[in-house]
Amino acid sequence: MASENNPNDIDEPLDAEELAAIAALTPEDIQAIDDALLKNASNHWSKVAFIVGAAMYAYPDKFLDIPDVFYGDRVKVLVSQGLLESQGNLSKMRFSEVRIPNVTGIANEI
């Protein structure tokens, strides 16, 4: 996450150790992380940093070496897939928000 040494509050780049930990993730691990992110999102705007923090606590003993920036990157993927909507700059976790898209008309069709 952004640090006090990063005045622009842009999420820090990943280091070699973090990249190695991410490379070791299985597709099932990534799906579990995505599911945790989606589970912590709602139809109301929430800070990405809050969603990421909550998702990281979903598996406190499993993904210890996976940095918050990776979770933030997964949020970007979920937004690109249309599973989340965003506002703000997603590269600034503390200054961007996401929500589950409001799918209108579905309730009326059921």
C-alpha positions in Angstrom: 0.0 0.0 0.0 1.1 3.6 -0.3 3.6 4.7 2.3 4.7 7.9 3.9 7.7 7.8 1.5 5.3 7.9 -1.4 3.7 11.3 -1.5 1.5 10.6 -4.5 -0.1 7.7 -2.6 0.4 5.4 -5.6 0.5 1.8 -4.6 4.1 0.6 -4.2 5.5 -1.7 -6.9 6.1 -5.4 -6.0 9.5 -6.6 -5.0 11.2 -9.8 -6.1 10.1 -11.7 -3.0 6.5 -10.6 -3.4 6.5 -11.5 -7.1 7.8 -15.0 -6.2 5.0 -15.5 -3.7 2.5 -14.4 -6.2 3.9 -16.7 -8.8 3.4 -19.7 -6.4 -0.3 -19.0 -6.2 -2.5 -21.7 -7.9 -5.6 -20.7 -10.0 -7.6 -21.9 -7.0 -5.7 -19.6 -4.7 -6.4 -16.6 -7.0 -10.1 -17.6 -7.2 -10.2 -17.7 -3.4 -8.7 -14.2 -3.2 -11.2 -12.9 -5.8 -14.1 -14.5 -3.9 -12.9 -12.9 -0.7 -12.8 -9.5 -2.5 -16.2 -9.9 -3.9 -17.7 -11.2 -0.6 -16.5 -8.0 1.1 -17.9 -5.7 -1.6 -21.5 -4.5 -1.6 -23.8 -2.5 -3.8 -22.6 0.7 -1.9 -19.3 2.4 -2.7 -16.5 1.2 -0.4 -12.9 2.2 -0.3 -10.7 -0.3 -2.2 -8.3 -0.3 0.8 -11.1 -1.4 3.1 -12.2 -4.2 0.7 -8.6 -5.3 0.3 -7.9 -5.3 4.1 -11.1 -7.3 4.8 -10.2 -9.8 2.1 -6.7 -10.3 3.4 -8.2 -11.3 6.8 -10.4 -13.9 5.1 -7.4 -16.3 4.9 -5.0 -15.0 7.7 -2.9 -18.1 7.7 -2.8 -19.0 4.1 -1.6 -16.0 2.1 0.7 -14.3 4.6 3.3 -13.3 2.0 0.9 -12.0 -0.6 1.0 -8.2 -0.4 -2.0 -5.9 -0.4 -1.0 -4.5 -3.8 -1.7 -7.9 -5.4 -5.2 -7.8 -3.9 -5.5 -4.3 -5.4 -4.4 -5.6 -8.8 -7.1 -8.3 -8.5 -9.7 -5.6 -7.8 -8.6 -4.1 -11.2 -9.2 -7.4 -12.9 -12.6 -7.8 -11.3 -13.5 -4.3 -12.5 -12.3 -5.2 -16.0 -14.5 -8.3 -15.9 -17.5 -6.2 -15.0 -17.8 -7.9 -11.6 -17.2 -4.6 -9.8 -17.7 -1.0 -10.7 -15.1 1.6 -9.7 -14.6 5.3 -9.2 -11.3 7.1 -8.7 -7.8 5.9 -9.6 -7.5 2.2 -8.8 -3.8 2.6 -8.5 -4.5 4.6 -5.3 -6.2 2.1 -3.0 -7.0 4.7 -0.4 -8.6 7.1 -2.9 -10.7 4.8 -5.0 -13.9 2.9 -4.4 -15.7 -0.1 -5.8 -19.1 -1.6 -5.6 -21.0 -4.6 -7.0 -22.7 -3.4 -10.2 -26.4 -2.5 -9.9 -28.1 -4.8 -12.3 -31.4 -3.2 -13.0 -34.3 -5.2 -14.4 -33.2 -8.6 -13.2 -35.6 -8.6 -10.2 -38.4 -7.6 -12.5 -37.7 -10.4 -14.9 -37.8 -13.1 -12.2 
